[in-house]
């Protein structure tokens, strides 16, 4: 199973701090909220701060960022 860094960062902002799947095996996916936000900013070119709802809404409308990120 492949999980995009974008999805991991959004999950972190929504309060899902750990993942059972490899390579995390119960460990935190990010060191801080700012790390998750920085990942989203870098990969999308957008800035919604730590507002998970706004990030989620934007990502639903712009799913192409997943395809673009995966082809780099």
Backbone torsions as a table, in degrees:
resi	resn	phi	psi	omega
1	UNK	NA	127.9	178.3
2	UNK	-106.7	128.7	179.4
3	UNK	-117.9	125.5	179.7
4	UNK	-66.7	144.5	174.2
5	UNK	-57.1	-31.5	177.6
6	UNK	-61.5	-45.7	179.7
7	UNK	-65.3	-41.1	178.4
8	UNK	-61.8	-43.9	-179.3
9	UNK	-64.0	-42.8	178.8
10	UNK	-65.0	-42.4	176.5
11	UNK	-57.8	-42.4	-180.0
12	UNK	-60.5	-44.6	179.4
13	UNK	-64.2	-27.3	178.7
14	UNK	-84.1	1.5	176.2
15	UNK	100.5	1.6	177.3
16	UNK	-89.6	88.5	-171.3
17	UNK	-81.5	-20.1	-177.4
18	UNK	-128.7	164.9	175.2
19	UNK	-135.8	143.1	177.4
20	UNK	-81.2	-24.4	-175.7
21	UNK	-72.2	154.7	174.2
22	UNK	-64.1	147.8	5.0
23	UNK	-91.4	6.1	-173.4
24	UNK	-79.4	-41.4	177.3
25	UNK	46.7	48.3	177.1
26	UNK	92.5	-5.2	178.7
27	UNK	-83.8	162.8	178.3
28	UNK	-66.3	143.7	179.6
29	UNK	-82.3	-27.0	177.7
30	UNK	-138.8	157.4	179.0
31	UNK	-79.4	-26.2	-177.7
32	UNK	-159.5	167.8	175.7
33	UNK	-60.6	-40.4	-179.8
34	UNK	-62.0	-36.8	176.1
35	UNK	-62.7	-42.4	178.9
36	UNK	-65.2	-43.5	179.3
37	UNK	-64.5	-42.2	178.4
38	UNK	-60.3	-40.1	178.2
39	UNK	-61.9	-46.4	178.6
40	UNK	-61.9	-42.6	179.2
41	UNK	-61.3	-47.0	-177.2
42	UNK	-65.1	-40.1	-174.2
43	UNK	-85.0	-18.7	-177.4
44	UNK	-114.6	-22.8	-174.7
45	UNK	77.8	9.5	-179.9
46	UNK	-108.7	167.3	177.1
47	UNK	-145.9	102.6	175.9
48	UNK	-115.1	19.4	-179.3
49	UNK	57.8	-140.5	-178.6
50	UNK	-96.2	20.1	-178.1
51	UNK	-82.7	94.0	-176.1
52	UNK	-61.0	-35.5	179.8
53	UNK	-65.2	-43.6	179.2
54	UNK	-67.3	-40.5	176.0
55	UNK	-60.9	-46.8	-178.8
56	UNK	-60.4	-43.3	179.4
57	UNK	-63.9	-44.0	-179.6
58	UNK	-65.2	-43.4	-178.9
59	UNK	-66.0	-35.0	176.4
60	UNK	-63.0	-36.5	-179.5
61	UNK	-81.9	-16.1	-173.7
62	UNK	-128.8	51.2	-177.5
63	UNK	-60.6	-17.0	-180.0
64	UNK	-58.4	-24.6	-179.1
65	UNK	-62.4	-29.3	176.6
66	UNK	-67.2	-44.6	179.4
67	UNK	-66.3	-42.0	-179.9
68	UNK	-64.0	-44.9	-179.1
69	UNK	-63.6	-41.4	-177.4
70	UNK	-68.3	-22.2	-177.7
71	UNK	-92.9	-1.2	-178.7
72	UNK	-82.9	NA	NA
